[in-house]
């Protein structure tokens, strides 16, 4: 059984999700005899060993152990005792190098070192094209006996370089003589792993290298015999002629070839060396040591974003990339990305997935009257036909041209990576009358079916992530969209998940905001602020991540290790009961998700978002009474005070949070305390991805209003 080892400070977990240690490992401790294979140190003659899986041997610029995940690394300590530390390597001397970081959770619960670059466009993680690790002097000569071991992860093909994106990547390179690459992998759409690529007769070790992968390679040189190679424990080459001189001891580069932008853009996990040719018995021991790593092809998470202007702002805020990163964190996937293009850039033919102002179909007044066929993703012919028979409109033609055909902007391999459809999209459709709910639901299903068919996927293969409708103009229409998406998501066959269950806790785009009071003024009320949109992406990663796990998409982290409690499952706490304590006071019962207490902050104390409809219905509204105060009663109850007394019987009074297009405001929603609670072992997303992921989850919106009860819960 392969065992997965965690970060220091958390109990060790096995692949079955059971704890192996009852306490936490200290930083850098070597858990002896607890996983299926030994460490390289079990083999005699070890002359160098560098391990980035745990933090203990990663040192800062002053030579002290790094303080934690995502810390800057100055060197990797040689755990063999030989004192040959690895140091970050860069060619460019005229610019400040990207920092080398100790990054967690790159391979299961084990970490890596590398230089992530913040200038990501679509594909993450984006790694610095000028980064590697340097050893002061290592032998690769044909006349010397030696064994070299390396474990690395490649999250993607080369990207972001000036002119070498298509070039192979160096994994091991010696500066002996004019410099020689010992081992390299193909980059863009290539699949070869090659030994001595500049030799007269290069040796292809495998022609099946995946785009994203983690591999362990062992090179063994025997003088007079040649080089034997093992890849992931399987011998793939024997007695390959070593083209180097008898002695070729020189500075050695891992993951760089000393050229401009010559980085492999890979994560470094582990390396070890011996100045002898290991015996067959030793080799079996070293192969067993690879058991701590998940080896082979790795998964990428890609989201296809569709929608109108708020989808464009969602992209601009970095929210799709954050959502994909969060899903990758759940799965242990090696990379994350989004696919989207905003209209107006590519013409003849038009190619895009996002266009401002356009709803799903031309059934939404007043921009696109039925029957005109202009704009929109679906064309309502205006003849009363069922939406399931409608054809794609001009926007769908642009989506088709974006993804398929001779003018496509998305390659087939990138298209095959698409994991979810992502629709941060409700604006224009929420101007429909409430009576159009059945029509709207049918248009969602039709466009969803057409899009899945365009990509050759079934509903099971391609889930849809949708949000709870944002505040937008008409109250009845917003309520209609909220209810419609809830109805559709409740049907398992549709495979729709609501990734953001509360979107009214947001400010208008570019509004002026006072974080001390929670008050905002001005701004564009039809668009959500980018700060809030980014938060939706992070909040949504939990629902999407759980859906991905349930779909069987786990990568280096087994689904069995997902904790039963302590992580959001539904997107926040939920109001489950509303008790009418008096005609002006209501007691809400809240069912928790990942938290265990309630926080009533800022304008929530003044009742922001809470309202009742005194008589009537969503289709034929009665009197709306807003709240003027809210207070925590205990960990699962909130008291809400209304602005005036209710006059109807409880069965005729509907509770909303919020009603229609009401804007609660950033920081003004009731939340749980999930960011303040200790995370389950190995599952601290804020520790791994950054403090911005420490979020108290907002109280979910009421998709359908709740009838008041005269009985307390």
C-alpha positions as CSV (number, residue, x, y, z in Angstrom):
1,X,0.0,0.0,0.0
2,X,1.3,3.4,-0.9
3,X,1.4,5.9,2.0
4,X,1.0,9.6,1.7
5,X,2.8,11.8,4.2
6,X,1.6,15.2,5.3
7,X,3.0,18.6,6.3
8,X,4.7,18.8,9.7
9,X,2.2,19.7,12.4
10,X,-0.5,17.4,11.3
11,X,-1.2,13.7,12.0
12,X,0.1,11.3,9.3
13,X,-2.6,9.9,7.1
14,X,-2.6,6.7,5.0
15,X,-4.1,6.3,1.6
16,X,-7.2,4.8,3.1
17,X,-7.8,8.0,5.2
18,X,-6.8,6.4,8.5
19,X,-4.4,8.0,10.8
20,X,-1.0,6.3,11.1
21,X,0.4,8.5,13.8
22,X,-1.6,9.6,16.8
23,X,0.5,12.8,17.0
24,X,2.0,15.3,14.6
25,X,5.5,14.8,13.1
26,X,7.9,17.5,14.0
27,X,9.2,19.6,11.1
28,X,11.7,17.6,9.1
29,X,11.3,14.3,11.0
30,X,11.8,11.2,9.0
31,X,9.0,8.7,9.8
32,X,10.9,5.5,9.8
33,X,9.2,2.2,8.8
34,X,5.7,3.6,8.4
35,X,5.2,3.6,4.7
36,X,5.8,1.0,2.1
37,X,9.4,1.8,1.3
38,X,12.5,3.2,3.0
39,X,14.2,6.5,2.4
40,X,17.3,6.9,0.2
41,X,19.4,7.1,3.4
42,X,18.8,3.4,3.8
43,X,21.3,2.8,1.0
44,X,25.0,2.9,1.9
45,X,27.3,5.4,0.3
46,X,24.8,8.2,0.0
47,X,26.7,11.3,-1.1
48,X,23.7,13.7,-1.4
49,X,20.1,13.8,-0.6
50,X,17.6,16.7,-0.9
51,X,14.0,16.4,0.1
52,X,11.4,19.1,-0.5
53,X,8.5,17.0,0.6
54,X,8.7,18.1,4.2
55,X,9.8,21.5,5.5
56,X,12.6,20.5,7.9
57,X,15.5,20.5,5.4
58,X,14.4,23.7,3.6
59,X,16.4,26.7,4.8
60,X,15.8,30.4,4.5
61,X,18.4,32.9,3.4
62,X,20.1,32.9,6.9
63,X,20.4,29.1,7.0
64,X,17.5,28.5,9.4
65,X,14.6,26.2,8.7
66,X,11.8,28.0,6.9
67,X,8.9,29.0,9.1
68,X,6.1,27.3,7.1
69,X,4.4,26.7,3.8
70,X,4.9,29.3,1.1
71,X,8.0,30.6,2.8
72,X,11.0,31.8,0.8
73,X,13.7,29.2,0.5
74,X,17.4,30.1,0.3
75,X,18.8,26.5,0.0
76,X,17.9,22.8,0.4
77,X,20.0,21.2,3.1
78,X,21.9,18.1,2.1
79,X,20.4,15.4,4.3
80,X,23.2,13.0,3.6
81,X,25.6,14.9,5.8
82,X,27.9,15.7,2.9
83,X,27.2,19.4,3.2
84,X,26.4,20.0,-0.5
85,X,23.3,22.2,-0.3
86,X,21.2,22.9,-3.4
87,X,20.7,26.6,-4.1
88,X,18.3,28.4,-6.5
89,X,19.8,29.1,-9.9
90,X,18.9,31.9,-12.3
91,X,20.6,33.1,-15.5
92,X,19.3,36.7,-15.7
93,X,21.4,39.0,-13.6
94,X,19.8,42.3,-14.6
95,X,16.4,41.5,-12.9
96,X,15.4,40.4,-9.5
97,X,14.7,36.7,-9.6
98,X,11.4,35.2,-8.7
99,X,11.5,33.9,-5.1
100,X,12.0,30.2,-4.5
101,X,9.1,29.0,-2.3
102,X,8.4,26.0,-0.2
103,X,5.0,25.1,-1.7
104,X,2.7,22.5,0.0
105,X,0.4,19.9,-1.5
106,X,2.0,19.5,-4.9
107,X,2.0,15.7,-4.7
108,X,-0.7,14.4,-2.4
109,X,0.1,16.0,1.0
110,X,3.8,16.3,0.2
111,X,5.3,19.6,-1.0
112,X,7.9,20.9,-3.4
113,X,10.1,23.9,-4.1
114,X,9.9,26.0,-7.1
115,X,9.4,29.6,-8.2
116,X,5.7,30.4,-9.0
117,X,5.2,33.5,-11.0
118,X,2.2,35.7,-10.1
119,X,1.7,36.7,-13.8
120,X,-0.7,33.9,-14.6
121,X,-3.1,34.5,-17.5
122,X,-5.1,31.3,-17.9
123,X,-2.9,28.3,-16.7
124,X,-1.7,27.9,-13.2
125,X,0.6,27.4,-11.5
126,X,2.8,29.6,-13.7
127,X,6.4,28.9,-12.9
128,X,9.3,31.2,-13.6
129,X,11.0,30.4,-16.9
130,X,14.4,31.2,-15.3
131,X,14.6,29.0,-12.3
132,X,16.4,25.8,-11.3
133,X,18.5,24.4,-8.5
134,X,22.3,24.2,-8.6
135,X,24.7,21.6,-7.1
136,X,28.3,22.8,-6.8
137,X,29.9,19.8,-8.5
138,X,28.6,16.4,-9.5
139,X,30.1,13.7,-11.6
140,X,28.5,12.4,-14.8
141,X,31.6,11.0,-16.6
142,X,31.5,7.8,-18.5
143,X,34.5,6.4,-16.7
144,X,33.1,6.9,-13.2
145,X,30.6,4.9,-11.3
146,X,27.6,6.9,-10.1
147,X,23.8,6.7,-9.5
148,X,21.4,9.7,-9.6
149,X,17.8,9.9,-8.5
150,X,15.3,12.7,-9.2
151,X,11.6,13.2,-8.5
152,X,9.8,16.1,-10.1
153,X,6.3,17.4,-11.1
154,X,5.5,19.2,-14.3
155,X,2.2,21.1,-14.0
156,X,2.1,22.1,-17.6
157,X,4.1,22.5,-20.9
158,X,6.4,25.5,-21.0
159,X,4.5,28.8,-21.1
160,X,5.2,32.5,-20.9
161,X,8.6,32.5,-22.4
162,X,9.8,34.8,-25.2
163,X,10.5,32.1,-27.8
164,X,11.1,28.7,-26.3
165,X,7.6,27.5,-25.3
166,X,7.9,24.8,-27.9
167,X,11.4,23.7,-26.9
168,X,12.1,20.6,-24.7
169,X,12.7,21.0,-21.0
170,X,15.9,20.2,-19.2
171,X,15.6,18.0,-16.1
172,X,19.3,17.3,-15.5
173,X,22.1,19.4,-17.0
174,X,25.8,19.4,-16.3
175,X,28.0,22.5,-17.0
176,X,31.0,20.2,-17.8
177,X,32.7,21.3,-21.0
178,X,30.3,23.4,-23.1
179,X,27.4,22.1,-21.0
180,X,25.4,19.0,-21.7
181,X,21.8,18.1,-20.9
182,X,21.6,14.6,-19.5
183,X,17.9,14.2,-19.4
184,X,15.1,16.2,-21.1
185,X,11.4,16.0,-21.7
186,X,9.4,17.3,-24.7
187,X,7.4,20.4,-24.2
188,X,4.4,21.6,-26.1
189,X,2.3,18.6,-27.2
190,X,5.4,16.3,-27.2
191,X,5.6,13.1,-25.2
192,X,9.2,11.9,-25.2
193,X,11.6,11.6,-22.2
194,X,15.1,11.5,-23.7
195,X,18.5,10.5,-22.3
196,X,21.5,12.3,-23.7
197,X,19.4,14.3,-26.2
198,X,22.4,15.9,-27.9
199,X,24.2,12.6,-28.5
200,X,24.5,11.2,-31.9
201,X,21.9,8.6,-31.0
202,X,19.6,9.9,-28.3
203,X,17.8,7.4,-26.3
204,X,14.0,7.9,-25.9
205,X,13.1,6.4,-22.5
206,X,9.4,6.8,-23.1
207,X,7.2,8.2,-25.8
208,X,4.2,8.5,-23.6
209,X,5.1,11.4,-21.3
210,X,1.9,13.1,-20.2
211,X,1.4,16.9,-20.3
212,X,1.2,17.0,-16.5
213,X,3.0,14.4,-14.5
214,X,5.1,13.4,-11.5
215,X,7.9,11.0,-12.2
216,X,10.9,9.4,-10.5
217,X,13.9,8.6,-12.5
218,X,17.1,6.7,-11.6
219,X,20.2,6.9,-13.7
220,X,23.1,4.4,-13.0
221,X,26.4,4.6,-14.8
222,X,28.8,1.6,-14.8
223,X,32.2,2.2,-16.4
224,X,32.7,0.1,-19.5
225,X,29.0,-0.8,-19.5
226,X,26.9,2.4,-19.8
227,X,23.9,3.9,-18.3
228,X,20.8,2.0,-17.0
229,X,17.6,3.9,-16.4
230,X,14.5,3.2,-14.3
231,X,11.4,5.3,-14.7
232,X,8.8,5.0,-11.9
233,X,10.4,1.7,-10.8
234,X,10.5,0.1,-14.3
235,X,13.7,-0.3,-16.2
236,X,13.4,1.5,-19.5
237,X,17.0,1.5,-20.8
238,X,20.1,-0.7,-20.4
239,X,23.8,-0.1,-21.1
240,X,23.2,3.2,-23.0
241,X,26.6,4.5,-24.2
242,X,27.6,7.6,-22.1
243,X,28.8,10.3,-24.5
244,X,30.6,12.3,-21.8
245,X,34.3,12.2,-21.1
246,X,35.7,9.7,-18.6
247,X,35.4,12.4,-15.9
248,X,32.8,15.2,-16.2
249,X,32.5,16.5,-12.7
250,X,31.1,20.1,-12.8
251,X,28.3,22.3,-11.5
252,X,25.1,20.4,-11.9
253,X,21.7,22.0,-12.6
254,X,18.4,20.4,-11.8
255,X,15.5,21.7,-14.0
256,X,17.6,24.3,-15.9
257,X,20.0,24.3,-18.8
258,X,21.9,27.6,-18.2
259,X,20.3,29.3,-21.2
260,X,18.0,32.3,-21.2
261,X,14.6,31.2,-20.0
262,X,16.0,27.7,-19.8
263,X,14.0,26.5,-16.9
264,X,12.0,23.3,-17.1
265,X,9.2,25.1,-15.2
266,X,8.8,22.1,-12.9
267,X,8.5,21.5,-9.2
268,X,11.4,19.8,-7.5
269,X,10.5,17.1,-5.0
270,X,13.5,15.0,-4.2
271,X,17.0,14.0,-5.4
272,X,19.8,11.8,-4.2
273,X,23.1,10.6,-5.4
274,X,25.7,7.8,-4.8
275,X,29.3,7.7,-6.2
276,X,28.9,4.1,-7.1
277,X,26.7,2.0,-9.3
278,X,24.0,0.7,-7.0
279,X,23.5,-3.1,-6.9
280,X,20.2,-4.7,-7.9
281,X,19.3,-5.0,-4.3
282,X,20.0,-1.4,-3.7
283,X,18.0,-0.5,-6.7
284,X,15.0,-2.3,-5.3
285,X,15.4,-0.4,-2.1
286,X,15.5,2.9,-4.0
287,X,12.5,2.0,-6.1
288,X,10.7,1.2,-2.8
289,X,11.6,4.7,-1.6
290,X,9.5,6.1,-4.4
291,X,6.4,4.8,-2.7
292,X,5.9,8.0,-0.8
293,X,5.2,9.8,-4.2
294,X,2.2,9.6,-6.4
295,X,3.8,8.9,-9.8
296,X,2.5,9.1,-13.4
297,X,0.1,11.3,-15.3
298,X,-1.5,14.1,-13.3
299,X,-4.8,15.9,-13.7
300,X,-5.5,19.5,-14.6
301,X,-8.7,21.4,-13.7
302,X,-10.1,23.7,-16.4
303,X,-13.3,25.8,-16.3
304,X,-15.2,27.1,-19.4
305,X,-16.6,30.4,-18.4
306,X,-19.8,31.7,-20.2
307,X,-22.0,34.7,-19.5
308,X,-22.4,38.4,-19.8
309,X,-20.7,41.4,-18.3
310,X,-20.5,40.2,-14.7
311,X,-18.8,37.0,-16.1
312,X,-16.3,39.4,-17.7
313,X,-15.7,41.2,-14.4
314,X,-15.5,37.7,-12.7
315,X,-12.7,36.9,-15.0
316,X,-11.0,40.2,-14.5
317,X,-11.1,39.7,-10.7
318,X,-9.2,36.4,-11.0
319,X,-12.2,34.4,-9.7
320,X,-12.3,31.6,-12.2
321,X,-8.6,30.9,-11.7
322,X,-9.1,30.9,-7.9
323,X,-12.1,28.6,-8.2
324,X,-10.1,26.2,-10.4
325,X,-7.2,26.4,-7.9
326,X,-9.5,25.5,-5.1
327,X,-10.8,22.5,-6.9
328,X,-7.3,21.4,-7.7
329,X,-6.5,21.7,-4.0
330,X,-9.3,19.3,-3.2
331,X,-8.3,16.8,-5.8
332,X,-4.5,17.1,-5.5
333,X,-4.5,18.1,-9.2
334,X,-1.2,19.4,-10.7
335,X,-2.7,22.4,-12.5
336,X,-5.7,24.7,-12.8
337,X,-7.0,26.9,-15.5
338,X,-10.0,28.6,-17.1
339,X,-11.0,29.0,-20.7
340,X,-12.8,32.1,-21.8
341,X,-12.8,34.9,-24.3
342,X,-14.7,38.2,-24.2
343,X,-16.4,39.4,-27.3
344,X,-14.8,42.0,-29.6
345,X,-11.3,40.6,-29.8
346,X,-11.6,37.9,-32.5
347,X,-13.7,38.6,-35.6
348,X,-14.4,37.0,-38.9
349,X,-15.7,34.8,-37.5
350,X,-16.6,36.2,-34.1
351,X,-15.2,33.9,-31.3
352,X,-16.1,34.3,-27.7
353,X,-17.8,32.8,-24.6
354,X,-18.7,36.0,-22.8
355,X,-20.5,39.0,-24.2
356,X,-21.9,42.0,-22.2
357,X,-25.6,42.5,-22.0
358,X,-26.7,39.2,-23.6
359,X,-29.0,36.8,-21.8
360,X,-29.4,33.1,-22.5
361,X,-32.1,33.6,-25.0
362,X,-33.9,36.4,-26.8
363,X,-36.9,35.9,-24.5
364,X,-35.6,38.5,-22.0
365,X,-37.1,42.0,-22.5
366,X,-36.4,44.6,-23.7
367,X,-33.2,44.1,-25.7
368,X,-34.0,41.0,-27.7
369,X,-37.7,40.7,-28.7
370,X,-38.7,37.1,-29.5
371,X,-38.4,36.3,-33.2
372,X,-35.7,38.7,-34.1
373,X,-32.9,36.2,-33.9
374,X,-30.3,38.9,-33.0
375,X,-27.8,38.4,-30.2
376,X,-28.1,35.8,-27.4
377,X,-27.0,32.2,-27.1
378,X,-30.4,30.7,-28.0
379,X,-32.9,32.0,-30.6
380,X,-36.6,32.1,-29.5
381,X,-38.4,31.9,-32.8
382,X,-41.5,33.5,-31.2
383,X,-43.8,30.8,-32.4
384,X,-44.6,29.3,-29.0
385,X,-42.4,26.3,-29.6
386,X,-40.8,24.3,-26.8
387,X,-37.3,25.7,-25.9
388,X,-35.9,22.2,-26.3
389,X,-36.3,22.6,-30.0
390,X,-34.6,26.1,-30.3
391,X,-31.5,26.6,-32.2
392,X,-28.3,28.3,-31.0
393,X,-28.2,32.0,-31.7
394,X,-25.3,34.2,-32.9
395,X,-23.6,34.0,-29.5
396,X,-23.7,30.2,-29.6
397,X,-22.2,30.3,-33.1
398,X,-19.4,32.5,-31.7
399,X,-18.9,30.0,-28.8
400,X,-18.8,27.1,-31.4
401,X,-16.2,29.0,-33.5
402,X,-14.1,29.7,-30.3
403,X,-14.0,26.0,-29.4
404,X,-14.2,24.1,-32.6
405,X,-13.4,24.2,-36.3
406,X,-10.6,25.7,-38.3
407,X,-10.8,29.1,-36.6
408,X,-10.9,27.7,-33.1
409,X,-8.8,29.5,-30.4
410,X,-8.8,26.6,-28.0
411,X,-6.7,23.5,-28.9
412,X,-8.2,20.1,-28.7
413,X,-6.0,19.1,-25.8
414,X,-7.0,22.2,-23.8
415,X,-10.7,21.5,-24.7
416,X,-10.3,18.0,-23.4
417,X,-9.1,19.4,-20.1
418,X,-12.4,21.3,-19.5
419,X,-13.8,20.0,-16.2
420,X,-16.7,22.3,-15.5
421,X,-19.0,24.8,-17.2
422,X,-19.0,27.9,-15.1
423,X,-21.9,30.4,-15.5
424,X,-21.6,33.5,-13.3
425,X,-24.7,34.6,-15.2
426,X,-28.1,35.9,-14.3
427,X,-28.4,39.6,-15.1
428,X,-30.5,40.1,-18.1
429,X,-32.5,36.9,-17.6
430,X,-33.6,38.2,-14.2
431,X,-35.5,41.0,-15.9
432,X,-38.1,38.4,-17.0
433,X,-41.4,38.3,-15.2
434,X,-41.7,35.8,-12.5
435,X,-44.3,34.0,-14.6
436,X,-41.6,33.1,-17.1
437,X,-39.9,30.7,-14.7
438,X,-40.7,27.5,-16.6
439,X,-39.6,29.2,-19.8
440,X,-36.3,30.3,-18.2
441,X,-35.6,26.8,-16.8
442,X,-36.2,25.3,-20.2
443,X,-33.7,27.7,-21.8
444,X,-31.1,26.9,-19.3
445,X,-31.4,23.2,-20.0
446,X,-31.4,23.7,-23.7
447,X,-28.2,25.9,-23.8
448,X,-26.6,23.5,-21.3
449,X,-27.4,20.5,-23.6
450,X,-26.1,22.3,-26.7
451,X,-22.9,23.3,-25.0
452,X,-22.2,19.8,-23.6
453,X,-22.9,18.4,-27.1
454,X,-20.5,20.9,-28.6
455,X,-17.8,19.5,-26.4
456,X,-18.9,15.9,-26.9
457,X,-19.8,15.4,-23.2
458,X,-22.7,14.0,-21.3
459,X,-24.2,15.7,-18.2
460,X,-22.3,13.2,-16.0
461,X,-19.0,14.2,-17.7
462,X,-19.5,18.0,-17.6
463,X,-21.2,19.6,-14.6
464,X,-22.4,23.2,-14.5
465,X,-21.5,25.6,-11.8
466,X,-24.1,28.4,-11.4
467,X,-24.5,31.1,-8.8
468,X,-27.4,32.3,-6.8
469,X,-28.7,35.3,-8.8
470,X,-27.0,38.6,-8.1
471,X,-29.0,41.7,-7.1
472,X,-30.2,43.2,-10.4
473,X,-33.0,45.6,-11.2
474,X,-36.3,43.7,-10.8
475,X,-37.2,41.9,-7.6
476,X,-39.5,39.3,-9.1
477,X,-37.1,38.4,-11.9
478,X,-34.2,37.9,-9.5
479,X,-36.5,35.7,-7.3
480,X,-37.5,33.7,-10.4
481,X,-33.9,33.0,-11.4
482,X,-33.0,32.0,-7.8
483,X,-35.8,29.5,-7.6
484,X,-35.3,28.2,-11.2
485,X,-31.6,27.4,-10.6
486,X,-32.5,25.8,-7.3
487,X,-35.1,23.6,-9.0
488,X,-32.7,22.6,-11.7
489,X,-29.9,21.9,-9.3
490,X,-32.2,19.6,-7.3
491,X,-32.5,17.2,-10.2
492,X,-29.4,15.0,-10.1
493,X,-29.6,14.2,-13.8
494,X,-28.9,17.9,-14.7
495,X,-25.6,17.8,-12.8
496,X,-25.8,21.5,-11.7
497,X,-24.2,22.8,-8.5
498,X,-24.7,26.3,-7.0
499,X,-21.1,27.4,-6.3
500,X,-22.0,30.7,-4.6
501,X,-25.2,30.4,-2.4
502,X,-25.1,34.0,-1.4
503,X,-24.3,36.9,-3.8
504,X,-26.1,39.8,-2.2
505,X,-23.3,40.2,0.4
506,X,-21.5,42.4,-2.2
507,X,-21.0,45.9,-3.3
508,X,-21.6,47.6,-6.6
509,X,-18.6,47.8,-8.9
510,X,-16.3,50.7,-8.1
511,X,-18.4,51.9,-5.2
512,X,-16.9,53.7,-2.2
513,X,-16.7,51.4,0.7
514,X,-16.0,51.9,4.4
515,X,-14.9,48.6,5.9
516,X,-15.3,49.9,9.4
517,X,-19.1,50.4,9.0
518,X,-19.9,48.1,6.1
519,X,-21.5,51.0,4.2
520,X,-21.0,51.6,0.5
521,X,-22.0,54.5,-1.7
522,X,-22.2,55.0,-5.5
523,X,-20.8,52.6,-8.0
524,X,-22.4,50.6,-10.8
525,X,-25.3,48.6,-9.3
526,X,-25.6,46.3,-12.2
527,X,-22.2,44.8,-11.7
528,X,-20.6,43.3,-8.6
529,X,-17.3,44.6,-7.2
530,X,-14.2,42.6,-8.1
531,X,-13.3,42.1,-4.5
532,X,-16.6,40.2,-4.0
533,X,-16.3,38.3,-7.3
534,X,-12.9,37.0,-6.3
535,X,-14.4,35.9,-2.9
536,X,-17.2,34.1,-4.8
537,X,-14.5,32.1,-6.7
538,X,-12.9,31.1,-3.4
539,X,-16.1,30.3,-1.6
540,X,-17.3,28.3,-4.7
541,X,-14.2,26.1,-4.7
542,X,-15.6,24.1,-1.8
543,X,-18.9,23.1,-3.5
544,X,-17.1,22.5,-6.8
545,X,-14.3,20.6,-5.2
546,X,-16.7,18.2,-3.4
547,X,-18.6,17.7,-6.7
548,X,-15.3,16.8,-8.4
549,X,-14.4,14.3,-5.7
550,X,-17.9,12.8,-5.9
551,X,-17.4,12.5,-9.7
552,X,-14.4,10.4,-9.1
553,X,-11.8,12.9,-10.3
554,X,-9.4,12.8,-7.4
555,X,-5.7,12.9,-8.5
556,X,-2.9,12.7,-6.0
557,X,-5.2,13.0,-3.0
558,X,-7.5,10.0,-2.6
559,X,-11.2,10.8,-2.1
560,X,-11.1,8.7,1.1
561,X,-8.9,11.3,2.9
562,X,-11.6,14.0,2.7
563,X,-12.7,14.7,6.3
564,X,-16.3,13.9,7.2
565,X,-16.6,17.4,8.9
566,X,-14.8,20.7,9.2
567,X,-14.9,21.8,5.5
568,X,-17.8,23.6,3.8
569,X,-20.1,21.4,1.9
570,X,-23.1,23.6,1.0
571,X,-21.5,27.0,0.8
572,X,-22.4,28.3,4.2
573,X,-24.9,28.0,7.0
574,X,-28.6,27.8,6.1
575,X,-31.8,29.2,7.6
576,X,-33.9,26.1,8.3
577,X,-36.8,27.5,10.4
578,X,-38.3,30.9,11.2
579,X,-40.3,31.3,14.4
580,X,-42.7,34.2,14.9
581,X,-41.9,35.1,18.5
582,X,-44.1,38.2,18.2
583,X,-45.5,40.4,15.4
584,X,-42.2,42.3,15.2
585,X,-39.6,39.7,16.3
586,X,-38.6,36.5,14.5
587,X,-36.2,33.8,15.7
588,X,-34.2,32.1,13.0
589,X,-32.8,28.6,13.3
590,X,-29.6,28.1,11.4
591,X,-28.1,24.8,10.3
592,X,-24.4,24.9,10.2
593,X,-22.1,23.8,7.4
594,X,-18.4,24.0,8.4
595,X,-18.8,26.4,11.3
596,X,-20.3,25.9,14.8
597,X,-21.2,29.5,15.7
598,X,-22.7,32.7,14.2
599,X,-21.3,36.1,13.7
600,X,-23.6,39.2,13.2
601,X,-21.2,41.9,11.9
602,X,-21.5,45.6,10.8
603,X,-24.8,46.3,9.0
604,X,-26.1,42.9,9.8
605,X,-26.7,44.2,13.3
606,X,-29.1,46.7,11.7
607,X,-31.0,43.9,10.0
608,X,-29.4,44.2,6.5
609,X,-31.0,41.8,4.1
610,X,-33.7,40.3,6.3
611,X,-37.3,40.9,5.2
612,X,-40.8,39.4,5.2
613,X,-43.6,39.6,2.7
614,X,-46.8,40.2,4.7
615,X,-49.4,38.5,2.6
616,X,-49.2,37.8,-1.1
617,X,-46.7,35.7,-3.0
618,X,-43.6,36.1,-5.1
619,X,-45.8,36.1,-8.2
620,X,-48.2,38.6,-6.7
621,X,-46.2,40.4,-3.9
622,X,-47.7,41.6,-0.7
623,X,-46.2,44.2,1.7
624,X,-42.5,44.0,2.2
625,X,-41.3,44.7,5.7
626,X,-37.6,45.0,6.2
627,X,-35.7,44.4,9.4
628,X,-34.1,47.0,11.6
629,X,-32.0,44.8,13.9
630,X,-30.5,41.4,14.2
631,X,-28.7,39.7,17.1
632,X,-27.1,36.4,17.9
633,X,-29.1,34.5,20.4
634,X,-26.8,31.4,20.5
635,X,-24.7,29.3,18.2
636,X,-27.7,28.4,16.0
637,X,-30.3,31.1,16.5
638,X,-30.6,34.8,15.4
639,X,-33.3,37.2,16.6
640,X,-34.6,39.6,13.9
641,X,-36.6,42.7,14.7
642,X,-38.9,44.0,11.9
643,X,-39.6,47.7,11.1
644,X,-43.3,47.3,11.6
645,X,-45.7,44.7,12.9
646,X,-46.9,41.7,10.7
647,X,-50.7,41.7,10.2
648,X,-51.3,38.4,8.4
649,X,-51.3,34.9,9.9
650,X,-47.9,33.2,9.9
651,X,-48.9,30.8,7.1
652,X,-49.4,33.9,4.9
653,X,-46.1,35.5,5.7
654,X,-42.9,34.7,3.8
655,X,-39.4,35.3,5.0
656,X,-36.6,36.3,2.7
657,X,-32.8,36.7,3.0
658,X,-32.7,38.8,1.0
659,X,-35.8,39.7,-1.0
660,X,-35.3,40.1,-4.8
661,X,-32.6,42.7,-5.8
662,X,-31.8,43.8,-2.3
663,X,-28.0,44.4,-1.8
664,X,-26.8,43.3,1.6
665,X,-23.3,44.7,1.1
666,X,-19.8,43.4,1.6
667,X,-19.1,42.3,5.2
668,X,-22.8,42.9,6.1
669,X,-24.1,39.3,5.9
670,X,-24.4,37.0,8.9
671,X,-21.6,34.4,8.7
672,X,-20.4,31.4,10.5
673,X,-17.0,31.2,12.2
674,X,-15.4,28.6,9.9
675,X,-12.2,30.7,9.3
676,X,-11.6,30.8,13.1
677,X,-11.9,27.0,13.6
678,X,-9.0,24.6,13.5
679,X,-9.0,22.9,10.1
680,X,-9.0,19.1,9.8
681,X,-5.6,17.6,9.5
682,X,-4.0,18.1,6.0
683,X,-7.0,20.3,4.9
684,X,-6.1,23.8,5.9
685,X,-6.8,25.7,2.7
686,X,-5.7,29.1,4.0
687,X,-2.3,27.6,5.1
688,X,-1.8,26.1,1.6
689,X,-3.3,28.7,-0.7
690,X,-3.0,31.9,1.3
691,X,-4.8,33.9,4.0
692,X,-7.4,35.2,1.5
693,X,-8.9,31.7,1.6
694,X,-9.7,32.0,5.3
695,X,-13.4,33.0,4.9
696,X,-16.2,32.9,7.4
697,X,-19.0,31.5,5.1
698,X,-22.0,33.7,4.6
699,X,-25.5,32.8,5.6
700,X,-27.0,31.3,2.4
701,X,-29.7,33.2,0.5
702,X,-33.2,31.9,0.7
703,X,-33.8,30.6,-2.8
704,X,-37.5,30.0,-1.9
705,X,-39.0,32.1,0.8
706,X,-39.7,30.4,4.2
707,X,-43.2,30.4,5.7
708,X,-43.2,31.7,9.3
709,X,-44.0,29.2,12.0
710,X,-45.8,29.8,15.3
711,X,-43.9,26.9,16.9
712,X,-40.2,27.4,18.0
713,X,-37.6,25.0,16.6
